[in-house]
Amino acid sequence: MSVIYILLAISILVAISFFIAFVVAVKSGQYDDSYTPSVRMLFEDELVKEKPKKLSTNQKTNS
């Protein structure tokens, strides 16, 4: 039974250490994306689909 307590304590310490490492990495800017904004201007904007043109009254009566 004492082995379970030891393993539980070790797993909690490992989890806390990974969480602290994650927080330090986030605060130091490790996950900031500095590459994408510099190349975003090289890509074309998405094409906007045009709405279908409405038929004028003259075209409707001729058909």
All heavy atoms as TSV, in Angstrom:
chain	resi	resn	atom	element	x	y	z
A	1	MET	N	N	0.822	-1.193	0.000
A	1	MET	CA	C	0.000	0.000	0.000
A	1	MET	C	C	0.867	1.260	0.000
A	1	MET	O	O	0.493	2.275	-0.580
A	1	MET	CB	C	-0.924	-0.037	1.217
A	1	MET	CG	C	-1.982	1.005	1.205
A	1	MET	SD	S	-3.122	0.679	-0.125
A	1	MET	CE	C	-4.384	1.824	0.262
A	2	SER	N	N	2.006	1.195	0.638
A	2	SER	CA	C	2.891	2.362	0.700
A	2	SER	C	C	3.481	2.686	-0.669
A	2	SER	O	O	3.823	3.839	-0.939
A	2	SER	CB	C	3.998	2.139	1.731
A	2	SER	OG	O	4.818	1.051	1.320
A	3	VAL	N	N	3.593	1.679	-1.545
A	3	VAL	CA	C	4.105	1.912	-2.897
A	3	VAL	C	C	3.144	2.809	-3.679
A	3	VAL	O	O	3.574	3.676	-4.448
A	3	VAL	CB	C	4.325	0.564	-3.630
A	3	VAL	CG1	C	4.701	0.794	-5.073
A	3	VAL	CG2	C	5.383	-0.261	-2.923
A	4	ILE	N	N	1.864	2.619	-3.478
A	4	ILE	CA	C	0.869	3.453	-4.165
A	4	ILE	C	C	1.033	4.916	-3.750
A	4	ILE	O	O	0.963	5.819	-4.589
A	4	ILE	CB	C	-0.559	2.946	-3.861
A	4	ILE	CG1	C	-0.759	1.577	-4.502
A	4	ILE	CG2	C	-1.603	3.935	-4.365
A	4	ILE	CD1	C	-2.069	0.936	-4.174
A	5	TYR	N	N	1.248	5.173	-2.478
A	5	TYR	CA	C	1.437	6.542	-2.003
A	5	TYR	C	C	2.704	7.161	-2.592
A	5	TYR	O	O	2.727	8.336	-2.964
A	5	TYR	CB	C	1.486	6.579	-0.484
A	5	TYR	CG	C	0.187	6.171	0.173
A	5	TYR	CD1	C	0.166	5.249	1.210
A	5	TYR	CD2	C	-1.021	6.728	-0.250
A	5	TYR	CE1	C	-1.023	4.880	1.809
A	5	TYR	CE2	C	-2.211	6.361	0.356
A	5	TYR	CZ	C	-2.213	5.429	1.385
A	5	TYR	OH	O	-3.386	5.070	1.975
A	6	ILE	N	N	3.758	6.382	-2.685
A	6	ILE	CA	C	5.015	6.875	-3.252
A	6	ILE	C	C	4.834	7.195	-4.738
A	6	ILE	O	O	5.256	8.254	-5.211
A	6	ILE	CB	C	6.147	5.844	-3.039
A	6	ILE	CG1	C	6.471	5.724	-1.550
A	6	ILE	CG2	C	7.395	6.232	-3.828
A	6	ILE	CD1	C	7.418	4.588	-1.215
A	7	LEU	N	N	4.192	6.288	-5.474
A	7	LEU	CA	C	3.963	6.521	-6.896
A	7	LEU	C	C	3.038	7.710	-7.131
A	7	LEU	O	O	3.231	8.485	-8.069
A	7	LEU	CB	C	3.397	5.265	-7.554
A	7	LEU	CG	C	4.356	4.084	-7.692
A	7	LEU	CD1	C	3.631	2.873	-8.267
A	7	LEU	CD2	C	5.530	4.460	-8.568
A	8	LEU	N	N	2.043	7.852	-6.300
A	8	LEU	CA	C	1.132	8.985	-6.408
A	8	LEU	C	C	1.862	10.305	-6.161
A	8	LEU	O	O	1.678	11.278	-6.896
A	8	LEU	CB	C	-0.025	8.815	-5.421
A	8	LEU	CG	C	-1.134	9.851	-5.492
A	8	LEU	CD1	C	-1.812	9.790	-6.852
A	8	LEU	CD2	C	-2.135	9.616	-4.391
A	9	ALA	N	N	2.712	10.334	-5.151
A	9	ALA	CA	C	3.474	11.543	-4.847
A	9	ALA	C	C	4.438	11.873	-5.988
A	9	ALA	O	O	4.560	13.045	-6.387
A	9	ALA	CB	C	4.237	11.367	-3.540
A	10	ILE	N	N	5.107	10.873	-6.527
A	10	ILE	CA	C	6.041	11.097	-7.638
A	10	ILE	C	C	5.295	11.593	-8.872
A	10	ILE	O	O	5.749	12.511	-9.557
A	10	ILE	CB	C	6.845	9.811	-7.933
A	10	ILE	CG1	C	7.807	9.525	-6.783
A	10	ILE	CG2	C	7.608	9.938	-9.245
A	10	ILE	CD1	C	8.504	8.180	-6.892
A	11	SER	N	N	4.134	11.008	-9.169
A	11	SER	CA	C	3.382	11.428	-10.359
A	11	SER	C	C	2.878	12.864	-10.215
A	11	SER	O	O	2.863	13.624	-11.179
A	11	SER	CB	C	2.223	10.470	-10.623
A	11	SER	OG	O	1.279	10.536	-9.582
A	12	ILE	N	N	2.487	13.249	-9.008
A	12	ILE	CA	C	2.050	14.631	-8.781
A	12	ILE	C	C	3.223	15.588	-8.945
A	12	ILE	O	O	3.087	16.664	-9.556
A	12	ILE	CB	C	1.381	14.767	-7.397
A	12	ILE	CG1	C	0.030	14.050	-7.413
A	12	ILE	CG2	C	1.218	16.233	-7.007
A	12	ILE	CD1	C	-0.647	13.980	-6.065
A	13	LEU	N	N	4.396	15.217	-8.447
A	13	LEU	CA	C	5.575	16.068	-8.609
A	13	LEU	C	C	5.966	16.213	-10.080
A	13	LEU	O	O	6.322	17.305	-10.530
A	13	LEU	CB	C	6.749	15.497	-7.808
A	13	LEU	CG	C	6.646	15.630	-6.291
A	13	LEU	CD1	C	7.809	14.906	-5.614
A	13	LEU	CD2	C	6.615	17.087	-5.895
A	14	VAL	N	N	5.884	15.135	-10.841
A	14	VAL	CA	C	6.204	15.195	-12.275
A	14	VAL	C	C	5.192	16.074	-12.999
A	14	VAL	O	O	5.567	16.898	-13.846
A	14	VAL	CB	C	6.251	13.767	-12.879
A	14	VAL	CG1	C	6.305	13.812	-14.393
A	14	VAL	CG2	C	7.432	12.992	-12.328
A	15	ALA	N	N	3.912	15.931	-12.674
A	15	ALA	CA	C	2.877	16.749	-13.304
A	15	ALA	C	C	3.080	18.225	-12.979
A	15	ALA	O	O	2.953	19.089	-13.865
A	15	ALA	CB	C	1.494	16.283	-12.854
A	16	ILE	N	N	3.404	18.541	-11.759
A	16	ILE	CA	C	3.640	19.930	-11.369
A	16	ILE	C	C	4.868	20.487	-12.085
A	16	ILE	O	O	4.866	21.636	-12.541
A	16	ILE	CB	C	3.768	20.056	-9.836
A	16	ILE	CG1	C	2.410	19.805	-9.177
A	16	ILE	CG2	C	4.323	21.409	-9.427
A	16	ILE	CD1	C	2.449	19.718	-7.668
A	17	SER	N	N	5.912	19.671	-12.215
A	17	SER	CA	C	7.116	20.159	-12.898
A	17	SER	C	C	6.841	20.420	-14.385
A	17	SER	O	O	7.344	21.399	-14.947
A	17	SER	CB	C	8.271	19.177	-12.726
A	17	SER	OG	O	7.977	17.953	-13.366
A	18	PHE	N	N	6.065	19.562	-15.046
A	18	PHE	CA	C	5.700	19.812	-16.442
A	18	PHE	C	C	4.828	21.064	-16.565
A	18	PHE	O	O	4.984	21.841	-17.503
A	18	PHE	CB	C	4.969	18.611	-17.050
A	18	PHE	CG	C	5.901	17.528	-17.512
A	18	PHE	CD1	C	5.842	16.268	-16.947
A	18	PHE	CD2	C	6.833	17.763	-18.516
A	18	PHE	CE1	C	6.687	15.268	-17.369
A	18	PHE	CE2	C	7.686	16.767	-18.944
A	18	PHE	CZ	C	7.624	15.517	-18.372
A	19	PHE	N	N	3.928	21.277	-15.647
A	19	PHE	CA	C	3.080	22.471	-15.675
A	19	PHE	C	C	3.919	23.735	-15.501
A	19	PHE	O	O	3.717	24.730	-16.201
A	19	PHE	CB	C	2.000	22.375	-14.596
A	19	PHE	CG	C	1.099	23.572	-14.564
A	19	PHE	CD1	C	0.182	23.785	-15.576
A	19	PHE	CD2	C	1.182	24.498	-13.531
A	19	PHE	CE1	C	-0.648	24.901	-15.557
A	19	PHE	CE2	C	0.359	25.605	-13.504
A	19	PHE	CZ	C	-0.559	25.809	-14.519
A	20	ILE	N	N	4.870	23.704	-14.591
A	20	ILE	CA	C	5.745	24.860	-14.376
A	20	ILE	C	C	6.586	25.120	-15.620
A	20	ILE	O	O	6.761	26.279	-16.038
A	20	ILE	CB	C	6.617	24.655	-13.119
A	20	ILE	CG1	C	5.745	24.715	-11.866
A	20	ILE	CG2	C	7.742	25.688	-13.049
A	20	ILE	CD1	C	6.455	24.334	-10.589
A	21	ALA	N	N	7.094	24.058	-16.248
A	21	ALA	CA	C	7.877	24.225	-17.470
A	21	ALA	C	C	7.019	24.825	-18.582
A	21	ALA	O	O	7.487	25.676	-19.354
A	21	ALA	CB	C	8.456	22.879	-17.906
A	22	PHE	N	N	5.774	24.419	-18.669
A	22	PHE	CA	C	4.861	24.972	-19.675
A	22	PHE	C	C	4.605	26.451	-19.424
A	22	PHE	O	O	4.644	27.267	-20.348
A	22	PHE	CB	C	3.553	24.183	-19.666
A	22	PHE	CG	C	2.502	24.768	-20.552
A	22	PHE	CD1	C	2.595	24.665	-21.931
A	22	PHE	CD2	C	1.420	25.441	-20.008
A	22	PHE	CE1	C	1.622	25.218	-22.753
A	22	PHE	CE2	C	0.442	25.991	-20.818
A	22	PHE	CZ	C	0.552	25.875	-22.195
A	23	VAL	N	N	4.338	26.822	-18.194
A	23	VAL	CA	C	4.066	28.220	-17.859
A	23	VAL	C	C	5.293	29.084	-18.154
A	23	VAL	O	O	5.176	30.188	-18.707
A	23	VAL	CB	C	3.620	28.348	-16.387
A	23	VAL	CG1	C	3.586	29.806	-15.941
A	23	VAL	CG2	C	2.265	27.699	-16.183
A	24	VAL	N	N	6.476	28.598	-17.832
A	24	VAL	CA	C	7.700	29.347	-18.105
A	24	VAL	C	C	7.896	29.514	-19.608
A	24	VAL	O	O	8.280	30.592	-20.082
A	24	VAL	CB	C	8.914	28.643	-17.459
A	24	VAL	CG1	C	10.226	29.238	-17.952
A	24	VAL	CG2	C	8.823	28.732	-15.946
A	25	ALA	N	N	7.611	28.472	-20.387
A	25	ALA	CA	C	7.760	28.555	-21.839
A	25	ALA	C	C	6.777	29.554	-22.438
A	25	ALA	O	O	7.124	30.307	-23.346
A	25	ALA	CB	C	7.564	27.177	-22.465
A	26	VAL	N	N	5.555	29.574	-21.933
A	26	VAL	CA	C	4.560	30.518	-22.446
A	26	VAL	C	C	4.954	31.950	-22.103
A	26	VAL	O	O	4.870	32.851	-22.948
A	26	VAL	CB	C	3.156	30.185	-21.895
A	26	VAL	CG1	C	2.185	31.304	-22.178
A	26	VAL	CG2	C	2.655	28.886	-22.489
A	27	LYS	N	N	5.408	32.172	-20.892
A	27	LYS	CA	C	5.779	33.533	-20.481
A	27	LYS	C	C	7.027	34.021	-21.194
A	27	LYS	O	O	7.201	35.223	-21.384
A	27	LYS	CB	C	5.982	33.586	-18.969
A	27	LYS	CG	C	4.683	33.538	-18.206
A	27	LYS	CD	C	4.884	33.867	-16.757
A	27	LYS	CE	C	3.527	33.889	-16.086
A	27	LYS	NZ	N	3.565	34.543	-14.797
A	28	SER	N	N	7.898	33.121	-21.608
A	28	SER	CA	C	9.115	33.547	-22.294
A	28	SER	C	C	8.893	33.756	-23.786
A	28	SER	O	O	9.811	34.152	-24.498
A	28	SER	CB	C	10.229	32.519	-22.079
A	28	SER	OG	O	9.931	31.322	-22.780
A	29	GLY	N	N	7.682	33.492	-24.281
A	29	GLY	CA	C	7.374	33.720	-25.682
A	29	GLY	C	C	7.712	32.548	-26.584
A	29	GLY	O	O	7.848	32.706	-27.787
A	30	GLN	N	N	7.860	31.384	-26.029
A	30	GLN	CA	C	8.218	30.202	-26.806
A	30	GLN	C	C	7.176	29.890	-27.873
A	30	GLN	O	O	7.519	29.420	-28.952
A	30	GLN	CB	C	8.352	28.995	-25.861
A	30	GLN	CG	C	8.738	27.705	-26.529
A	30	GLN	CD	C	10.184	27.682	-26.960
A	30	GLN	OE1	O	11.014	28.359	-26.373
A	30	GLN	NE2	N	10.482	26.914	-27.973
A	31	TYR	N	N	5.918	30.157	-27.601
A	31	TYR	CA	C	4.851	29.798	-28.526
A	31	TYR	C	C	4.382	30.972	-29.378
A	31	TYR	O	O	3.395	30.865	-30.083
A	31	TYR	CB	C	3.663	29.188	-27.762
A	31	TYR	CG	C	4.033	27.888	-27.088
A	31	TYR	CD1	C	4.151	27.814	-25.713
A	31	TYR	CD2	C	4.274	26.752	-27.833
A	31	TYR	CE1	C	4.498	26.630	-25.098
A	31	TYR	CE2	C	4.624	25.566	-27.227
A	31	TYR	CZ	C	4.733	25.510	-25.857
A	31	TYR	OH	O	5.080	24.344	-25.255
A	32	ASP	N	N	5.065	32.102	-29.325
A	32	ASP	CA	C	4.707	33.236	-30.170
A	32	ASP	C	C	5.060	32.911	-31.612
A	32	ASP	O	O	6.128	32.364	-31.893
A	32	ASP	CB	C	5.441	34.500	-29.732
A	32	ASP	CG	C	4.940	35.042	-28.419
A	32	ASP	OD1	O	3.864	34.597	-27.983
A	32	ASP	OD2	O	5.620	35.903	-27.834
A	33	ASP	N	N	4.186	33.258	-32.501
A	33	ASP	CA	C	4.399	32.979	-33.915
A	33	ASP	C	C	4.905	34.245	-34.589
A	33	ASP	O	O	4.144	35.156	-34.878
A	33	ASP	CB	C	3.092	32.512	-34.563
A	33	ASP	CG	C	3.283	32.078	-35.995
A	33	ASP	OD1	O	4.440	31.900	-36.412
A	33	ASP	OD2	O	2.279	31.927	-36.697
A	34	SER	N	N	6.183	34.296	-34.853
A	34	SER	CA	C	6.745	35.472	-35.501
A	34	SER	C	C	6.970	35.252	-36.993
A	34	SER	O	O	7.288	36.179	-37.722
A	34	SER	CB	C	8.070	35.855	-34.837
A	34	SER	OG	O	8.987	34.778	-34.954
A	35	TYR	N	N	6.805	34.034	-37.465
A	35	TYR	CA	C	7.050	33.740	-38.879
A	35	TYR	C	C	5.824	34.011	-39.747
A	35	TYR	O	O	5.938	34.626	-40.799
A	35	TYR	CB	C	7.481	32.283	-39.051
A	35	TYR	CG	C	7.686	31.892	-40.493
A	35	TYR	CD1	C	8.757	32.383	-41.212
A	35	TYR	CD2	C	6.791	31.055	-41.140
A	35	TYR	CE1	C	8.944	32.043	-42.535
A	35	TYR	CE2	C	6.960	30.716	-42.459
A	35	TYR	CZ	C	8.046	31.203	-43.151
A	35	TYR	OH	O	8.220	30.876	-44.453
A	36	THR	N	N	4.667	33.564	-39.315
A	36	THR	CA	C	3.458	33.666	-40.142
A	36	THR	C	C	3.107	35.105	-40.511
A	36	THR	O	O	2.794	35.358	-41.663
A	36	THR	CB	C	2.283	32.976	-39.444
A	36	THR	OG1	O	2.627	31.613	-39.215
A	36	THR	CG2	C	1.036	33.031	-40.284
A	37	PRO	N	N	3.138	36.072	-39.595
A	37	PRO	CA	C	2.784	37.435	-40.014
A	37	PRO	C	C	3.706	37.983	-41.104
A	37	PRO	O	O	3.283	38.759	-41.948
A	37	PRO	CB	C	2.914	38.246	-38.735
A	37	PRO	CG	C	2.704	37.271	-37.646
A	37	PRO	CD	C	3.292	35.987	-38.146
A	38	SER	N	N	4.960	37.572	-41.116
A	38	SER	CA	C	5.876	38.108	-42.116
A	38	SER	C	C	5.628	37.541	-43.505
A	38	SER	O	O	5.978	38.175	-44.496
A	38	SER	CB	C	7.323	37.827	-41.703
A	38	SER	OG	O	7.569	36.429	-41.684
A	39	VAL	N	N	5.051	36.354	-43.609
A	39	VAL	CA	C	4.786	35.774	-44.928
A	39	VAL	C	C	3.317	35.859	-45.320
A	39	VAL	O	O	2.959	35.476	-46.422
A	39	VAL	CB	C	5.252	34.306	-45.010
A	39	VAL	CG1	C	6.736	34.199	-44.821
A	39	VAL	CG2	C	4.510	33.437	-44.040
A	40	ARG	N	N	2.472	36.357	-44.438
A	40	ARG	CA	C	1.044	36.438	-44.746
A	40	ARG	C	C	0.785	37.342	-45.935
A	40	ARG	O	O	-0.114	37.111	-46.731
A	40	ARG	CB	C	0.275	36.928	-43.524
A	40	ARG	CG	C	-1.232	36.891	-43.714
A	40	ARG	CD	C	-1.963	37.285	-42.463
A	40	ARG	NE	N	-1.682	36.304	-41.417
A	40	ARG	CZ	C	-1.592	36.596	-40.128
A	40	ARG	NH1	N	-1.761	37.836	-39.725
A	40	ARG	NH2	N	-1.339	35.667	-39.240
A	41	MET	N	N	1.597	38.389	-46.095
A	41	MET	CA	C	1.388	39.314	-47.201
A	41	MET	C	C	1.741	38.694	-48.546
A	41	MET	O	O	1.356	39.200	-49.591
A	41	MET	CB	C	2.191	40.587	-47.000
A	41	MET	CG	C	3.669	40.393	-47.043
A	41	MET	SD	S	4.439	41.965	-46.752
A	41	MET	CE	C	5.961	41.716	-47.628
A	42	LEU	N	N	2.446	37.584	-48.550
A	42	LEU	CA	C	2.815	36.935	-49.805
A	42	LEU	C	C	1.678	36.098	-50.380
A	42	LEU	O	O	1.690	35.772	-51.558
A	42	LEU	CB	C	4.044	36.052	-49.598
A	42	LEU	CG	C	5.297	36.775	-49.107
A	42	LEU	CD1	C	6.406	35.773	-48.836
A	42	LEU	CD2	C	5.745	37.821	-50.100
A	43	PHE	N	N	0.721	35.720	-49.559
A	43	PHE	CA	C	-0.388	34.891	-50.014
A	43	PHE	C	C	-1.538	35.771	-50.474
A	43	PHE	O	O	-1.790	36.829	-49.911
A	43	PHE	CB	C	-0.875	33.962	-48.898
A	43	PHE	CG	C	0.192	33.018	-48.415
A	43	PHE	CD1	C	0.624	33.063	-47.111
A	43	PHE	CD2	C	0.765	32.097	-49.274
A	43	PHE	CE1	C	1.610	32.201	-46.655
A	43	PHE	CE2	C	1.738	31.231	-48.831
A	43	PHE	CZ	C	2.165	31.282	-47.524
A	44	GLU	N	N	-2.222	35.314	-51.500
A	44	GLU	CA	C	-3.364	36.072	-51.990
A	44	GLU	C	C	-4.536	35.910	-51.029
A	44	GLU	O	O	-4.677	34.888	-50.369
A	44	GLU	CB	C	-3.773	35.576	-53.370
A	44	GLU	CG	C	-2.749	35.889	-54.435
A	44	GLU	CD	C	-3.225	35.514	-55.816
A	44	GLU	OE1	O	-4.444	35.446	-56.021
A	44	GLU	OE2	O	-2.369	35.290	-56.669
A	45	ASP	N	N	-5.371	36.920	-50.987
A	45	ASP	CA	C	-6.570	36.839	-50.166
A	45	ASP	C	C	-7.513	35.809	-50.760
A	45	ASP	O	O	-7.462	35.497	-51.950
A	45	ASP	CB	C	-7.280	38.187	-50.096
A	45	ASP	CG	C	-6.451	39.208	-49.331
A	45	ASP	OD1	O	-5.617	38.787	-48.508
A	45	ASP	OD2	O	-6.643	40.410	-49.564
A	46	GLU	N	N	-8.386	35.296	-49.927
A	46	GLU	CA	C	-9.368	34.332	-50.412
A	46	GLU	C	C	-10.302	35.021	-51.397
A	46	GLU	O	O	-10.667	36.186	-51.228
A	46	GLU	CB	C	-10.181	33.769	-49.252
A	46	GLU	CG	C	-9.359	32.921	-48.311
A	46	GLU	CD	C	-10.200	32.362	-47.191
A	46	GLU	OE1	O	-11.439	32.434	-47.281
A	46	GLU	OE2	O	-9.608	31.864	-46.229
A	47	LEU	N	N	-10.672	34.288	-52.420
A	47	LEU	CA	C	-11.564	34.850	-53.420
A	47	LEU	C	C	-12.969	34.980	-52.845
A	47	LEU	O	O	-13.469	34.069	-52.192
A	47	LEU	CB	C	-11.592	33.972	-54.658
A	47	LEU	CG	C	-10.260	33.846	-55.403
A	47	LEU	CD1	C	-10.403	32.847	-56.552
A	47	LEU	CD2	C	-9.827	35.187	-55.936
A	48	VAL	N	N	-13.578	36.101	-53.088
A	48	VAL	CA	C	-14.943	36.335	-52.635
A	48	VAL	C	C	-15.861	35.991	-53.794
A	48	VAL	O	O	-15.715	36.507	-54.899
A	48	VAL	CB	C	-15.139	37.798	-52.206
A	48	VAL	CG1	C	-16.573	38.040	-51.780
A	48	VAL	CG2	C	-14.166	38.153	-51.098
A	49	LYS	N	N	-16.799	35.095	-53.553
A	49	LYS	CA	C	-17.731	34.699	-54.598
A	49	LYS	C	C	-18.720	35.831	-54.850
A	49	LYS	O	O	-19.287	36.389	-53.919
A	49	LYS	CB	C	-18.483	33.434	-54.209
A	49	LYS	CG	C	-17.589	32.227	-54.114
A	49	LYS	CD	C	-18.388	30.983	-53.793
A	49	LYS	CE	C	-17.483	29.776	-53.723
A	49	LYS	NZ	N	-18.206	28.556	-53.390
A	50	GLU	N	N	-18.904	36.142	-56.119
A	50	GLU	CA	C	-19.847	37.199	-56.467
A	50	GLU	C	C	-21.256	36.645	-56.486
A	50	GLU	O	O	-21.477	35.490	-56.843
A	50	GLU	CB	C	-19.507	37.773	-57.844
A	50	GLU	CG	C	-18.176	38.490	-57.874
A	50	GLU	CD	C	-17.878	39.057	-59.251
A	50	GLU	OE1	O	-18.769	39.033	-60.122
A	50	GLU	OE2	O	-16.749	39.526	-59.439
A	51	LYS	N	N	-22.203	37.502	-56.142
A	51	LYS	CA	C	-23.602	37.095	-56.178
A	51	LYS	C	C	-24.041	37.029	-57.637
A	51	LYS	O	O	-23.579	37.820	-58.469
A	51	LYS	CB	C	-24.466	38.101	-55.419
A	51	LYS	CG	C	-24.173	38.124	-53.937
A	51	LYS	CD	C	-25.062	39.123	-53.240
A	51	LYS	CE	C	-24.754	39.162	-51.760
A	51	LYS	NZ	N	-25.555	40.157	-51.060
A	52	PRO	N	N	-24.920	36.099	-57.983
A	52	PRO	CA	C	-25.381	36.039	-59.373
A	52	PRO	C	C	-26.117	37.320	-59.736
A	52	PRO	O	O	-26.864	37.885	-58.938
A	52	PRO	CB	C	-26.305	34.833	-59.406
A	52	PRO	CG	C	-26.553	34.459	-57.997
A	52	PRO	CD	C	-25.505	35.088	-57.148
A	53	LYS	N	N	-25.873	37.763	-60.960
A	53	LYS	CA	C	-26.500	39.006	-61.401
A	53	LYS	C	C	-27.977	38.775	-61.656
A	53	LYS	O	O	-28.379	37.759	-62.209
A	53	LYS	CB	C	-25.824	39.506	-62.674
A	53	LYS	CG	C	-24.384	39.902	-62.462
A	53	LYS	CD	C	-23.762	40.384	-63.745
A	53	LYS	CE	C	-22.317	40.758	-63.513
A	53	LYS	NZ	N	-21.660	41.174	-64.756
A	54	LYS	N	N	-28.777	39.739	-61.251
A	54	LYS	CA	C	-30.220	39.650	-61.470
A	54	LYS	C	C	-30.527	40.034	-62.915
A	54	LYS	O	O	-29.891	40.920	-63.491
A	54	LYS	CB	C	-30.964	40.587	-60.517
A	54	LYS	CG	C	-30.845	40.183	-59.078
A	54	LYS	CD	C	-31.644	41.110	-58.204
A	54	LYS	CE	C	-31.530	40.707	-56.752
A	54	LYS	NZ	N	-32.274	41.601	-55.874
A	55	LEU	N	N	-31.495	39.362	-63.495
A	55	LEU	CA	C	-31.904	39.672	-64.853
A	55	LEU	C	C	-32.733	40.946	-64.859
A	55	LEU	O	O	-33.559	41.171	-63.972
A	55	LEU	CB	C	-32.721	38.529	-65.446
A	55	LEU	CG	C	-31.998	37.194	-65.617
A	55	LEU	CD1	C	-32.978	36.137	-66.074
A	55	LEU	CD2	C	-30.871	37.330	-66.620
A	56	SER	N	N	-32.488	41.767	-65.817
A	56	SER	CA	C	-33.280	42.991	-65.911
A	56	SER	C	C	-34.672	42.644	-66.449
A	56	SER	O	O	-34.910	41.549	-66.951
A	56	SER	CB	C	-32.593	44.013	-66.813
A	56	SER	OG	O	-32.546	43.517	-68.134
A	57	THR	N	N	-35.581	43.563	-66.401
A	57	THR	CA	C	-36.956	43.293	-66.833
A	57	THR	C	C	-37.027	43.031	-68.324
A	57	THR	O	O	-37.845	42.246	-68.784
A	57	THR	CB	C	-37.870	44.474	-66.474
A	57	THR	OG1	O	-37.328	45.664	-67.033
A	57	THR	CG2	C	-38.004	44.603	-64.973
A	58	ASN	N	N	-36.140	43.629	-69.112
A	58	ASN	CA	C	-36.126	43.391	-70.556
A	58	ASN	C	C	-35.705	41.964	-70.882
A	58	ASN	O	O	-36.215	41.335	-71.797
A	58	ASN	CB	C	-35.206	44.379	-71.287
A	58	ASN	CG	C	-35.726	45.801	-71.242
A	58	ASN	OD1	O	-36.926	45.991	-71.013
A	58	ASN	ND2	N	-34.851	46.756	-71.429
A	59	GLN	N	N	-34.742	41.438	-70.142
A	59	GLN	CA	C	-34.258	40.090	-70.404
A	59	GLN	C	C	-35.296	39.059	-69.979
A	59	GLN	O	O	-35.387	38.007	-70.562
A	59	GLN	CB	C	-32.940	39.860	-69.667
A	59	GLN	CG	C	-31.781	40.662	-70.251
A	59	GLN	CD	C	-30.517	40.495	-69.434
A	59	GLN	OE1	O	-30.534	40.048	-68.297
A	59	GLN	NE2	N	-29.391	40.880	-70.041
A	60	LYS	N	N	-36.058	39.348	-68.950
A	60	LYS	CA	C	-37.063	38.393	-68.484
A	60	LYS	C	C	-38.184	38.255	-69.513
A	60	LYS	O	O	-38.677	37.173	-69.735
A	60	LYS	CB	C	-37.651	38.849	-67.137
A	60	LYS	CG	C	-36.704	38.718	-65.993
A	60	LYS	CD	C	-37.367	39.165	-64.699
A	60	LYS	CE	C	-36.409	39.120	-63.550
A	60	LYS	NZ	N	-36.997	39.620	-62.315
A	61	THR	N	N	-38.597	39.324	-70.121
A	61	THR	CA	C	-39.717	39.270	-71.070
A	61	THR	C	C	-39.295	38.684	-72.400
A	61	THR	O	O	-40.101	38.086	-73.094
A	61	THR	CB	C	-40.297	40.659	-71.275
A	61	THR	OG1	O	-39.260	41.542	-71.714
A	61	THR	CG2	C	-40.913	41.195	-69.997
A	62	ASN	N	N	-38.030	38.794	-72.770
A	62	ASN	CA	C	-37.552	38.269	-74.034
A	62	ASN	C	C	-37.386	36.764	-74.005
A	62	ASN	O	O	-37.352	36.131	-75.038
A	62	ASN	CB	C	-36.240	38.922	-74.450
A	62	ASN	CG	C	-36.410	40.397	-74.788
A	62	ASN	OD1	O	-37.513	40.818	-75.096
A	62	ASN	ND2	N	-35.319	41.142	-74.752
A	63	SER	N	N	-37.257	36.163	-72.856
A	63	SER	CA	C	-36.991	34.730	-72.774
A	63	SER	C	C	-38.218	33.900	-72.927
A	63	SER	O	O	-39.301	34.135	-72.772
A	63	SER	CB	C	-36.343	34.383	-71.437
A	63	SER	OG	O	-35.131	35.061	-71.301
